[in-house]
Amino acid sequence: MTDLATRPAAPLLRRAAPALLGYAAVRALGVVVLAVWSAARDKSALTLLSARWDSLWYTRVAELGYGYEVRLPNGDVHSNLAFFPLLPWLERAVSAVTPLSYAHAGLAVGTLASLAAAWGIFAVADRVYGRRVGVCAVLLWAVLPVGVVQSMAYTESLFTALAAWSLYAVLTGRWVTAGALAALAGLTRPVGLAVVAAVWAAAIASYLGERRRTLPRTGGLDPTPPFVPNRSAESSGSARPWVRALGMLLAPLGALGYVLWVGHRTGGGPLGYLDVQAGWRNGFDGGYAFARFVADKFTSFPSAPAGVGLIIGVALIIWLYAVCVRQGQPLPLLVYAGVVTALALCASSYFGSKPRLLMPAFPLLLPLARALAGARTSRSAAILGGVAAVSAVYGAFWLNGSGPP
C-alpha cells in the first residue's frame, strides 16, 4: 500500500492550480462546442444545461417543495420524492440571495461544485500518488465521454465533490469532517451509501489496526494495520476513538434521515422510499435487467455492435477495479468505488444513465492517471487534448439528442 505519511498534508489551492486550470479549460471547450452545435440546431445551450430532464425535477422541488407526481398511462407514478433534497435546497438559497432563477441557480451550483469536485479528486490522488498523478486524474475525469454532465444542473458534480473531500478527510484522519461530508453526500444522491460505507470501513480498519499495534508480536505476525490514516487535530490524543465513533455516527444521518422522512410522508414505513423508486421502475436486481438489456442487443445485426460495446465497457470497468486492488489503493477508495460501481451496474434503472451514474467512481481512473503521469508530458498532453476534443463533440451531440436520461 502507498505510504500516505510521505505525502503533503494540505492540498493548497496553489498546488492544485494546474489541475483546476486544465479542468476549467476542458469544460470550457465542452460548453463552447455545445453552444455552437446547439445554435446550429436552433436550440438553447443554456436550456439544455439547466432546464431539461432531472434538472426540471430539482427545480420544481426548489420552487414548490415535495408532493408533485406524474401518473403515466401504464400506471407508473413518477414522484419528486425520488430526488434527494440538497441540490434543491442550494438552488433555493442561491436564488434567494441573487437575481438567478432556480434553474440558473442550479447551474451555478453545479459549475462551482464541479470545480470543488476536481479539487477534491486532485487532493485524493495527490495524497496517494503525488501531484502529477493528481493532475492527470482530474483531467481524465474532465474528459469522460459524459463529462458534459459536470456542467449541468445535475447532482453528479455536487455528489462527487462531497464524496472526494470526505475520502480525503478519511485519508488524513479527520473523522468528524469525513462523517459530516458523508452525511451531506447522503442528502444528495442514494449512492451516498458508498461514502458511508467507505467511512465505516476505514474507521473499523483503523480501529483494528490500533488494536493490532497494541498487541505484542507473536508468531512473526506483522502488526502493520491494513489502513492507518495520518493523524490530525481531530484524531490526536486520547479522544481519538470517540472522534472516530462520532464520524461514523454522522456519516449515515443524511441518507437515513431523508429515507425515513419519505417513508413517514408516504405512509410506507422505513422502506417507503423503495416504493417511490419502484414507481420510476428503479431498483436493485443484481444486474439481471441490465444483462437482459445487453442480451437483447444481439437479437438483430444493427444493434449487435452496441451489445459488444456494452460488454467491452463493463469488462473495462471491472478490469480497472481489479487494477485498483492490485495496485494497493487505500481501503476507503476501494470500498467507495466498489459500491458506486455495483449500484450503477446492478440497478434496474434507465440503462442509458449508467455511464452518468458511474461518473462519481473517480478512483477507477487512478490506474490510467498513473500511466499518463509516467509518460512524457508532450505525449500525455496530446492524448488528453485529443480525448477532450472528442468528448466535447460527443457531449454536444448527446445533449442535443437523447441524453442524458
Disulfide bonds with the S-S distance in Angstrom:
none
